[in-house]
């Protein structure tokens, strides 16, 4: 570490307090190893001491200054003695750890700032910005909760005073079934003509009344997304909007809904070619609570120099989206294309299942909730859609809604509640090619 000043002094003091506590009292070693990582230590000598303590502790060996110094070749005795001398007690180890994390993060941000000033390419800048975003959002990989603590926390979380912060949906039936919160991943699968983008916009507009929502579109420009949203929310003909033939009444109705239309914190984004890392960086920079992606199969693979097959690419994108939610606490809603099923003899198409999610079985594994949107069979007006809850990690699956879709208004509404998806075909009867063994004596 180079440079002098208040920050350098704070960082050295925090590192000294942490390591001094670990060397004074072995009981502080375990909690410090859980709270801190190598990257929190910016001075190489102190980082080496931390690593040596971790190796001894992990091997079940005693930790004290003499043994650690011996492991390091005998060159760190004076440094460790000085750190122990200025650390009054290990009782403040937690406070030292928190101070070290804050100071180290600030130090790293300054180093990133210096790197940005000297960067030679946009790609180098992008990598540095990604590193900066991660410093603010990375969660600890391990959260330890004893049953005694879990029992006490249960009454704090479920005291009936504060309602849980789940997403609000446009349809009350969905709200009763789906309990989607921070860090969860929802996948909405639909055929190309089912209206899934319009459905997603209607969902995004409702959620944005309570949360900041970023709608990342890979195939529709922001103006068209806005036109669809205005058509839906103001009940105005989308055809008249697109052909620029709005009536006097249309203009009046749209103007009257100004407060309703502008209040939600919804941002519509044209993002062709943006990888998941770009989504993450942009979402963090603009403080979105919910990330909605239209659609998953359009997201490119990360640029790490290797070739991805389509199956590998979609699998990697799905996993990266899930990890984005887990590491940042942001809810991810991703649209997905469905593979077209083989038509029946009568010309109808069987209802989709989770295995219909195109190009990867990884999607259904990563998702906490999977919704499938498709046209109802025997719908002669072509306006009704089935919405099946195919997967619901924290609730009941296998039920859904029957929706009306007004294509001219780009709007969905409830047609029937608690639509039940068609039953699955019965499993084939198992047969065997072997006959029963007779009771006659075995001839060999």
Helices and strands as residue ranges (DSSP letters): H 6-24, H 27-35, G 38-40, H 44-58, H 65-71, H 77-86, G 90-92, H 93-118, H 122-137, H 147-157, H 172-177, E 185-190, H 196-207, E 213-217, H 222-234, H 238-242, H 248-256, H 258-263, E 266-270, H 276-285, E 290-294, G 296-298, H 310-328, E 331-337, G 354-356, H 362-366, E 369-375, E 384-392, E 399-406, E 411-420
